[in-house]
Amino acid sequence: MSIYYGEDASNRVRSPLRGTIAIARAQSPPATISVKETHSLPTKTYKVQTQSQTGAAATLRLQKSISLEMATYDERLSYQRAMDFLTANEPERRLDIHLSYESFRYLEEKARALYADAKYPRVEYSTIDSRVIIHTIPTALHSASAAGLNDCIRDSVRDILRRHDKRNLGNRIMPVGESTYSSVDEQGVRSTRTPDAGLMYDDGQRMTLLLIVEAGVSEGYEQLKGDIELWLKKFQCQIGILLWLKETPRFRFPAGEVGNPGSATERALFENAMWQVRRSRPFGPYRFNGHAWFGTLDTALIEVFKTDVRTNEISSEQYVVVEDGTVTVQGNGLDIGMIMADMLPFDEELSADEKAEPICLATDTLLPMIESAAHRTAINRHNDFLTTH
């Protein structure tokens, strides 16, 4: 699991989640928008990752026009903290820190010089709150769950369109892939984001961003909400979906050797044990030789954010899928409060009744996707341990 590093990480308050599908209003994000609330989640923490990043360090030749010489003492301290985090590049981590746009540009150049075109570490900027976000390589739990949720939504939309003999519209809905988006404000300062997943609509003349998915594994909940706010406010995205996953306890690699993990026999025993766990308790813990390679998936929830076109306010609803390692959803479909009009509000080929149809996620697809991600995270961590010890 990853550790989240944030400037407000010391202020954490626990709020209970209901045992059935919880639908709640999210806690207010920064003051630039208004969000209705009834319950809120705490700011959480992340830790450690599974794959090592490759790429040789390059000699830095940074433009002299970007300078920290005139920055305040606090700015220089924050910048140094960000630089240390970027250089260490430990897996499964994220840092949110407030810095000027000039410092962000300097960090971007540093990352490019060190890691060239590698996807991670990734340095992003939010003009809403002058926040720099640095991501290192995520867990399988993080990346696979985001992609899986995205596929579930797309499949549901396409099923509805097929029922109404409008497959052509479904063929226009495309995944965003690994696209990085930039939005420049009036002062020429740009926000940058790369979604964990998302969908866009191709009408033959332009591409419209329909929804994005941001996933967090024990990550700072408030900072994830800030990511969603940025998408809806600065990138005119229709829908923002937050997938929040909490693994308990925080993952740690073994302090020393665990059996003889490098032997073929031991590896076969490990893989068999992981499959046995998945069949009996798919949300963990995944233990072998006295060590947990994945803890328990304490919480998995989906939160859907929408902007009211009349008031420009953002509201959200939460749907708890897993709590305390136990599935809380029932039935074949999970209604996440979205209708076809949310996805395709501009398409006149849909009738009023068709636009009112709810978009439900197939639970026989959603749940195995999360189970598989937990299982793969345990295996990846074990493999990473073998390559580094």
C-alpha positions as CSV (number, residue, x, y, z in Angstrom):
1,M,0.0,0.0,0.0
2,S,1.2,3.5,-0.6
3,I,2.0,6.3,1.8
4,Y,0.4,9.6,1.2
5,Y,2.6,12.6,2.0
6,G,0.6,15.8,2.4
7,E,1.0,19.0,4.3
8,D,-2.3,18.4,6.2
9,A,-1.7,14.7,6.8
10,S,-1.5,15.1,10.6
11,N,-5.2,16.1,10.8
12,R,-7.1,12.9,10.5
13,V,-10.5,12.1,11.9
14,R,-12.3,8.8,11.5
15,S,-16.0,8.7,10.5
16,P,-17.9,5.5,10.3
17,L,-19.2,3.9,7.1
18,R,-22.6,2.2,7.0
19,G,-22.6,-1.6,6.5
20,T,-24.9,-1.4,3.5
21,I,-24.4,0.7,0.4
22,A,-23.7,4.1,1.9
23,I,-24.9,7.2,0.0
24,A,-23.6,10.4,1.5
25,R,-22.7,13.8,0.6
26,A,-19.0,14.6,0.5
27,Q,-17.1,17.0,2.8
28,S,-16.5,20.5,1.4
29,P,-13.4,20.8,-0.7
30,P,-11.5,24.1,-1.0
31,A,-13.5,27.2,-0.9
32,T,-13.7,27.7,-4.6
33,I,-16.7,25.5,-4.9
34,S,-19.6,24.5,-2.7
35,V,-20.3,20.8,-2.0
36,K,-23.3,19.6,-0.1
37,E,-22.4,17.1,2.7
38,T,-23.9,14.8,5.3
39,H,-20.8,12.5,5.9
40,S,-17.1,12.9,5.2
41,L,-14.1,10.6,5.0
42,P,-10.8,11.3,6.7
43,T,-7.6,12.2,5.0
44,K,-5.7,8.9,4.7
45,T,-2.2,7.8,4.1
46,Y,-0.5,5.6,1.5
47,K,2.5,3.4,1.3
48,V,5.1,1.4,-0.7
49,Q,4.9,0.1,-4.3
50,T,5.6,-3.0,-6.4
51,Q,7.6,-2.2,-9.4
52,S,10.9,-0.4,-9.6
53,Q,11.3,2.5,-12.0
54,T,14.2,2.4,-14.5
55,G,16.0,5.2,-16.2
56,A,19.4,6.6,-15.9
57,A,19.9,10.0,-14.3
58,A,20.8,12.7,-16.8
59,T,22.9,15.8,-16.2
60,L,20.6,18.8,-15.5
61,R,20.9,21.8,-17.7
62,L,18.0,24.0,-16.4
63,Q,17.1,27.4,-17.9
64,K,18.5,30.2,-15.8
65,S,15.2,32.1,-16.2
66,I,13.6,29.7,-13.7
67,S,15.2,30.5,-10.3
68,L,14.5,30.0,-6.7
69,E,17.0,32.6,-5.5
70,M,14.2,35.2,-4.8
71,A,11.8,32.7,-3.2
72,T,10.8,32.9,0.4
73,Y,12.4,30.6,3.0
74,D,9.2,28.5,3.3
75,E,9.0,28.2,-0.4
76,R,12.6,26.9,-0.6
77,L,12.0,24.4,2.2
78,S,8.8,23.1,0.4
79,Y,10.7,22.9,-2.9
80,Q,13.5,21.0,-1.3
81,R,11.1,18.5,0.2
82,A,9.5,18.0,-3.2
83,M,12.9,17.6,-4.8
84,D,13.9,15.0,-2.3
85,F,10.7,13.1,-2.8
86,L,11.1,13.3,-6.6
87,T,14.7,12.1,-6.5
88,A,14.0,9.2,-4.1
89,N,11.2,8.0,-6.4
90,E,10.0,5.3,-3.9
91,P,7.1,3.3,-5.4
92,E,3.5,3.6,-4.3
93,R,3.8,7.1,-3.0
94,R,2.2,10.5,-3.6
95,L,3.2,14.0,-2.4
96,D,0.9,17.0,-2.4
97,I,2.6,20.3,-1.5
98,H,1.9,23.9,-2.1
99,L,4.4,25.6,-4.3
100,S,4.5,28.5,-6.8
101,Y,4.1,27.9,-10.5
102,E,7.7,28.8,-11.1
103,S,8.8,26.0,-8.6
104,F,6.5,23.6,-10.4
105,R,8.1,24.3,-13.7
106,Y,11.5,23.7,-12.2
107,L,10.4,20.4,-10.8
108,E,9.0,19.4,-14.2
109,E,12.4,20.1,-15.8
110,K,14.1,18.1,-13.0
111,A,11.8,15.1,-13.6
112,R,12.4,15.3,-17.3
113,A,16.1,15.4,-16.9
114,L,16.2,12.5,-14.5
115,Y,13.6,10.2,-16.0
116,A,13.1,11.4,-19.6
117,D,9.7,10.2,-20.9
118,A,9.0,7.6,-18.2
119,K,5.3,7.8,-17.1
120,Y,6.4,7.8,-13.4
121,P,7.3,9.8,-11.4
122,R,4.6,12.2,-12.6
123,V,4.6,15.9,-11.7
124,E,1.3,17.8,-11.9
125,Y,0.0,21.2,-10.9
126,S,-3.4,22.6,-9.7
127,T,-4.0,26.3,-10.2
128,I,-7.0,26.2,-7.9
129,D,-4.9,25.9,-4.8
130,S,-1.3,26.2,-6.1
131,R,-0.7,22.6,-5.4
132,V,2.1,20.4,-6.9
133,I,1.3,16.7,-7.0
134,I,4.0,14.1,-7.5
135,H,3.0,10.4,-8.2
136,T,5.4,7.5,-8.2
137,I,4.4,4.0,-9.6
138,P,1.0,2.9,-8.3
139,T,0.0,-0.5,-7.0
140,A,-1.9,-3.0,-9.1
141,L,-4.8,-2.3,-6.7
142,H,-4.7,1.3,-7.7
143,S,-4.2,1.0,-11.5
144,A,-6.2,-2.1,-12.2
145,S,-9.2,-1.0,-10.1
146,A,-9.4,2.4,-11.9
147,A,-9.2,0.7,-15.3
148,G,-11.7,-1.9,-14.3
149,L,-14.2,0.6,-13.0
150,N,-13.9,2.6,-16.2
151,D,-14.7,-0.6,-18.2
152,C,-17.7,-1.4,-16.0
153,I,-19.2,2.1,-16.7
154,R,-18.5,1.9,-20.4
155,D,-20.0,-1.6,-20.7
156,S,-23.1,-0.5,-18.9
157,V,-23.6,2.5,-21.2
158,R,-23.0,0.4,-24.3
159,D,-25.5,-2.3,-23.1
160,I,-28.2,0.4,-22.8
161,L,-27.4,1.7,-26.3
162,R,-27.5,-1.8,-27.7
163,R,-30.9,-2.4,-26.2
164,H,-32.2,0.7,-28.0
165,D,-30.5,-0.3,-31.2
166,K,-28.1,2.7,-31.0
167,R,-24.8,0.8,-31.1
168,N,-23.3,3.6,-33.2
169,L,-23.3,6.0,-30.2
170,G,-21.6,3.4,-28.1
171,N,-18.8,3.1,-30.6
172,R,-18.1,6.8,-30.2
173,I,-17.3,6.4,-26.5
174,M,-13.6,5.9,-26.1
175,P,-11.2,5.4,-23.2
176,V,-8.9,8.4,-22.6
177,G,-5.8,6.1,-22.3
178,E,-2.8,7.8,-20.7
179,S,-3.5,11.3,-22.1
180,T,-2.1,14.3,-20.2
181,Y,-4.4,17.3,-20.1
182,S,-3.4,21.0,-19.7
183,S,-5.6,24.0,-19.0
184,V,-4.2,27.5,-19.1
185,D,-5.8,30.3,-17.0
186,E,-6.0,34.0,-17.7
187,Q,-2.5,34.6,-16.2
188,G,-1.0,32.0,-18.5
189,V,-0.6,29.5,-15.6
190,R,-1.4,25.9,-16.6
191,S,-3.0,23.1,-14.6
192,T,-1.9,19.6,-15.7
193,R,-3.5,16.3,-15.0
194,T,-3.3,12.7,-16.2
195,P,-6.4,10.7,-15.1
196,D,-6.2,7.2,-13.8
197,A,-8.9,6.3,-16.3
198,G,-11.7,8.0,-18.1
199,L,-14.0,8.2,-21.2
200,M,-14.4,10.6,-24.0
201,Y,-16.9,11.1,-26.8
202,D,-15.9,11.3,-30.5
203,D,-18.6,12.9,-32.6
204,G,-16.4,13.0,-35.7
205,Q,-15.5,16.7,-35.3
206,R,-14.2,17.0,-31.7
207,M,-13.4,14.9,-28.6
208,T,-15.5,15.7,-25.5
209,L,-14.2,14.6,-22.1
210,L,-17.2,12.7,-20.5
211,L,-15.8,11.4,-17.2
212,I,-12.6,10.8,-15.4
213,V,-11.7,8.2,-12.7
214,E,-9.2,9.1,-9.9
215,A,-8.2,6.2,-7.7
216,G,-6.5,6.3,-4.3
217,V,-5.2,3.5,-2.2
218,S,-5.2,4.7,1.4
219,E,-4.4,8.1,-0.2
220,G,-5.3,11.5,1.1
221,Y,-9.0,11.6,0.6
222,E,-9.2,15.4,0.6
223,Q,-6.5,15.7,-1.9
224,L,-8.3,13.2,-4.2
225,K,-11.4,15.4,-4.0
226,G,-9.1,18.3,-5.0
227,D,-8.1,16.3,-8.1
228,I,-11.8,15.8,-9.0
229,E,-12.5,19.5,-8.4
230,L,-9.7,20.4,-10.8
231,W,-11.2,18.2,-13.5
232,L,-14.7,19.6,-13.2
233,K,-13.6,23.2,-12.9
234,K,-10.6,23.6,-15.1
235,F,-11.1,20.9,-17.7
236,Q,-14.9,21.1,-18.1
237,C,-15.3,17.4,-17.5
238,Q,-18.9,16.2,-17.2
239,I,-18.5,13.7,-14.4
240,G,-15.7,13.0,-11.8
241,I,-15.5,9.6,-10.1
242,L,-13.4,8.9,-7.1
243,L,-12.5,5.3,-6.3
244,W,-11.1,5.2,-2.7
245,L,-9.5,2.0,-1.5
246,K,-8.1,1.4,2.0
247,E,-5.8,-1.5,2.8
248,T,-5.2,-2.3,6.5
249,P,-2.6,-2.5,8.0
250,R,-0.1,-0.5,6.1
251,F,2.1,-2.7,4.0
252,R,5.7,-3.3,4.9
253,F,8.3,-5.5,3.2
254,P,9.8,-8.2,5.5
255,A,12.7,-7.0,7.6
256,G,14.7,-10.1,6.7
257,E,14.6,-13.3,4.7
258,V,11.2,-15.1,4.6
259,G,12.0,-18.8,4.0
260,N,13.8,-19.3,0.7
261,P,11.7,-17.1,-1.6
262,G,14.0,-17.3,-4.6
263,S,13.7,-21.1,-5.1
264,A,11.3,-22.5,-7.7
265,T,9.6,-24.7,-5.0
266,E,9.0,-21.7,-2.7
267,R,7.7,-19.5,-5.5
268,A,5.2,-22.3,-6.6
269,L,4.1,-22.7,-3.0
270,F,3.6,-18.9,-2.7
271,E,1.5,-18.6,-5.9
272,N,-0.6,-21.6,-4.8
273,A,-1.2,-20.0,-1.4
274,M,-2.3,-16.7,-3.0
275,W,-4.9,-18.5,-5.1
276,Q,-6.1,-20.3,-2.0
277,V,-6.6,-17.0,-0.2
278,R,-8.4,-15.5,-3.2
279,R,-10.9,-18.4,-3.2
280,S,-11.6,-18.2,0.5
281,R,-11.2,-14.5,1.4
282,P,-10.6,-12.5,-1.8
283,F,-10.2,-9.2,0.0
284,G,-7.3,-10.5,2.2
285,P,-5.2,-10.8,4.1
286,Y,-2.9,-12.5,1.7
287,R,-0.3,-14.1,4.0
288,F,2.5,-16.5,3.3
289,N,5.3,-17.7,5.6
290,G,4.1,-15.4,8.4
291,H,4.1,-12.2,6.3
292,A,1.1,-10.3,4.8
293,W,1.8,-9.4,1.2
294,F,-1.5,-7.7,1.1
295,G,-3.5,-6.8,4.2
296,T,-7.3,-6.6,4.3
297,L,-9.2,-4.3,1.9
298,D,-10.9,-2.4,4.7
299,T,-12.9,-0.1,2.4
300,A,-13.7,0.3,-1.2
301,L,-16.1,3.1,-2.1
302,I,-17.1,4.9,-5.3
303,E,-18.0,8.6,-5.1
304,V,-19.6,10.3,-8.1
305,F,-19.2,14.1,-8.5
306,K,-21.4,16.3,-10.8
307,T,-21.6,20.0,-11.5
308,D,-25.0,21.6,-11.4
309,V,-25.3,23.5,-14.7
310,R,-27.5,26.2,-13.1
311,T,-25.6,27.0,-9.9
312,N,-22.1,25.7,-11.0
313,E,-21.9,23.9,-7.6
314,I,-20.5,20.5,-7.3
315,S,-22.3,17.8,-5.4
316,S,-21.4,14.2,-4.8
317,E,-22.7,10.8,-3.6
318,Q,-20.8,7.9,-2.1
319,Y,-21.5,4.2,-2.6
320,V,-19.6,1.8,-0.3
321,V,-18.8,-1.5,-2.1
322,V,-16.6,-3.2,0.5
323,E,-16.3,-2.6,4.2
324,D,-14.1,-4.4,6.7
325,G,-13.2,-6.9,4.0
326,T,-16.8,-7.8,3.3
327,V,-19.0,-7.0,0.3
328,T,-21.8,-4.6,1.1
329,V,-23.6,-4.4,-2.2
330,Q,-26.4,-6.8,-3.1
331,G,-28.0,-7.8,-6.3
332,N,-26.7,-7.9,-9.8
333,G,-26.2,-4.2,-10.3
334,L,-25.0,-1.2,-8.4
335,D,-26.8,2.0,-9.2
336,I,-24.2,4.8,-8.8
337,G,-26.6,7.7,-9.4
338,M,-25.7,8.3,-13.0
339,I,-28.2,8.3,-15.9
340,M,-27.6,8.3,-19.7
341,A,-28.2,12.1,-19.8
342,D,-25.1,12.5,-17.6
343,M,-23.0,10.8,-20.2
344,L,-24.5,12.0,-23.4
345,P,-26.4,15.3,-22.5
346,F,-25.6,16.8,-26.0
347,D,-26.8,13.9,-28.2
348,E,-30.2,14.4,-29.7
349,E,-30.4,10.8,-30.9
350,L,-31.5,9.8,-27.4
351,S,-35.1,10.2,-26.4
352,A,-36.1,11.7,-23.0
353,D,-36.9,8.2,-21.7
354,E,-33.5,6.8,-22.9
355,K,-31.6,9.7,-21.3
356,A,-33.4,8.9,-18.0
357,E,-32.1,5.3,-17.9
358,P,-29.8,4.6,-14.9
359,I,-26.3,3.5,-15.4
360,C,-25.7,0.4,-13.2
361,L,-22.5,-1.4,-12.7
362,A,-22.6,-5.2,-13.0
363,T,-21.5,-6.5,-9.7
364,D,-20.3,-9.8,-11.2
365,T,-17.7,-7.7,-13.1
366,L,-17.0,-5.0,-10.5
367,L,-16.2,-7.3,-7.5
368,P,-13.9,-9.8,-9.3
369,M,-12.0,-6.8,-10.7
370,I,-11.3,-5.5,-7.2
371,E,-10.5,-9.1,-6.0
372,S,-8.1,-9.6,-8.8
373,A,-6.3,-6.3,-8.1
374,A,-5.7,-7.2,-4.5
375,H,-4.4,-10.6,-5.5
376,R,-2.1,-9.1,-8.1
377,T,-0.8,-6.5,-5.7
378,A,0.3,-9.3,-3.3
379,I,2.1,-11.2,-6.1
380,N,3.8,-8.0,-7.4
381,R,5.0,-7.1,-4.0
382,H,6.5,-10.6,-3.5
383,N,8.2,-10.4,-6.9
384,D,9.5,-7.0,-6.1
385,F,10.9,-8.3,-2.9
386,L,12.7,-11.1,-4.8
387,T,14.4,-8.6,-7.1
388,T,15.6,-6.3,-4.4
389,H,16.8,-8.7,-1.7
